[in-house]
């Protein structure tokens, strides 16, 4: 598991109280209770704080599953 994915697991745990639900690259909104439009905004904010990045509107719209989030973050972090 990549460092980004491990760190992202912590963000998901705190955002959605999902400690018992391990995320994978294929995990999407249908898999996690609370990952609706408001949850998406909260998730994005928590990601920005944890990874010290700023996400633009296009990136927010691209965040369709964990894999796309990891890809976006790796691009921003130079990974």
ABEGO torsion letter per residue (X at the ends): XBAAAAAAAAAAAAAAGAAABBBBAABBAAABBGBBAAAAAAAAAAAAAAAGBBBBAAAAAABABAAAAAAAAAAAAGX
